[in-house]
Amino acid sequence: MTLTLYLVRHAPTAPNAERRYPRADEDAPLSPTGRAVAAGLRLPSHALALTSPSLRARQTAELAGFPDAVSTSALCEAQFGVMGGRTWAELEAQFGDAPRGWIDALGEPTSETGPPGGETGHEFHARIQRWLNDLPQEGTVIAFTHAGPLLAALRLCVGLRAAEVAPGGVAALNRAEDDWWLRELRRPGASMPGHPDPPVC
């Protein structure tokens, strides 16, 4: 029995363009560019679709052809605490070198620290691991989520410590029994293998 899992980072928003960490109370919609990117996603239509409850993830799912994607709280973005709403330059100006340690801790599955007021690395990765454990044994699942959960899943499943997945990008994984492997990292706008890009009108 084999499971295929597509992890989709939501399409671009205005805060993405500004390179700001999202605030916990922020629910930015897709930008016009983001709506075009989401509408261009090519994903298997027969899949079980899940989505983060955030507006940007739900809009991505809907525009990609999955208006009935099931809202799943485990797919929420990491909680960034004091980092939320700020760019990296603003964080360094206010906190010096500390933000590098906070973000490194958040990306470490066993870390008991993280951004002040946010999740620890352990809390964040434990949330993603519980979700992974509850996935079906076979079939195809698409998860519309955020950069943090997508990268955490890659760490937990295949040990990939660093990757760049832009808004609208896709990571595809397979699992057979307890073994995971990475099938594909797809940049935004790229088509599925075996599915040529549609003609440009």
N, C-alpha and C positions, 0 to 999 in steps of 0.2 A: 504494500500500500504506500502510495506516494502523495504527499501534499505539496502543492505549488502555492507559494505565498508571494504576492506582489505588495511591496511597501511603497506607497506613493506619497512623496512630500507635496503638500498642498501647493497650488500655483501661486504666483507672486502677488504680494500686497504692497501697499505704500510703505509700511514699516520695513518690509524686506528691502525695498529700494533705498531706504534711508539707513539700512544696516543697524537697526535698533533691536535690542532684545525685547520680546513682548512682555507687557505688564500682565499680571494675573487678572486684572479687571478689563483687559482690552480684548475686543472681538472684531478686529479689522476685517472688512470684506475684501474680496479680490479686487485688484486694480483692473482697468481695462485690458492691460497686457496680460494679467493673470487669467481673466476670463477667456481670452483667446488661447492661452496655453492650455487651460483645462479642457476647452472644447476640442483641442487637438490630440488629447491623450487617446491612445489605442490600447485597450485592455480587453481581456476575454469577457464576452458578454454573459457567459453562463456562470460566472463566479458568484460566490457568496461575498457581498460587499459590506464592509464595516467602515465606520468613520468616526473620527474625533468629533465631539459635540461642538467644536468651534465653528463659527460661521465660515471661515475661509476653507476649512476642510469639507464642510457640507456642500458649499458651493462648488468646490472642485469635483466632488463625487457626482453632483447633479449634472454639471456641464459635461462630465466625462461619460454620461449615460447611465448613472446609477442613482436615480432620485430616491430610491427606497433603501439606500444604504443604512444599516443599523447603527445608531449612535452608541458608542462604546467609550466609557470614561477612561479606560486604561490607555487609550490612544491619545490623550491630552498631551500637550507639550510639557516639558519639564517646568517646574516652578523655579524661576530665577531670582526671586526675592528682590534684594536691593539693586540687582542688575537690570530689572525690568524697566523699559522705557528709555534706556540709555544706549548710546553707541559705545564702541570700545574706546574711542578717544576720550569721551566724557568720563568713562569709568576710570581710565588711567589718570586723568587730570584730578579726579576726586580721591581715588583710593591708591594710586601708585601701582606697585606690582601685585597687590593683593588679588585683583580680579583673575589674573592668570592662575593662581592657586585655586580659586573658587571653581573656575570652569574645568580645570584638570580634575579636581575632586568629584565634580558632578559626572564626569566621564569615566570614573573608576567604579566598577560594580561593587567593590568591597569598602569603599570610603564611607566613613561616618561623618564626613563634613561636606559642605557645599556652599553655595552663596548664602550669606546671612539672610534669614527670612524665607529661604527656598528649600527645596528638597536636598537631601544628602545623596551622594552617589549610590549608596546602598538602597535607600528608599526608592529612588527612581528606577534603578535596574530591577529591583524586586517586583515592582509594579509591572514592568514589561515582561519579566520572566513568568509571572502568574498568567498573563494574557497568552503568552506563547504556549504555556502548558495546557491551556484550555482549547487550543485550536483543534479542529477535527483531524483525524488520522489520515484522511485522503481527500482528494478533490482540489478545488482552486479557491483561494481566498484573496480578496483585494482589501488592503487596509489604507484608507486615506488618513494621513497623519501629518506629523511635523518632523523637522530635522532631528530633534532630540530623540524621540522614540525610534525613528528609523535607524539612526546610528547606534543606539543602544541595542536594538535587535541584531544588528550586524556584529556587534561585539560579542553578544551572548551566544549567537548561533554559530558563527564561523570565525570568531576571534579577530575580526578586522578592526584594528585599533584606530585607524584614521581613514576617512573617505570624504570626498566632497560631492554632495548631492544637492544641486541647485533646486530652487522652487519649481515644481513640476517634474522633477526627476523621479526615476523609478528604480528600485532594487528588487530583483526577482530571486527567490530562494526555493530550493526543493528540500523536502525532508522525507526520509525513508526510515521508519522505526525511530531511533534516536539520533540519526546522522543527518546533519544539515550540510548543504553545499550551496555556494553562490552561483547562480546561472548567468546573471546579467546586471550591470549597472548602466542604466539608460539615461542619457541627458534629455532635458526638456526638448520636445519637438521631434525626437527620434521615434521611428516606428518599431513595432514588435518584429523580431526575427520571423521571416517568412510572410510578413505583411507589408508590402511596399507602401511608400507614402502615397496618399491620394493625390490626384492631379490638382495643380493650382489653377483655379479659375480666374 
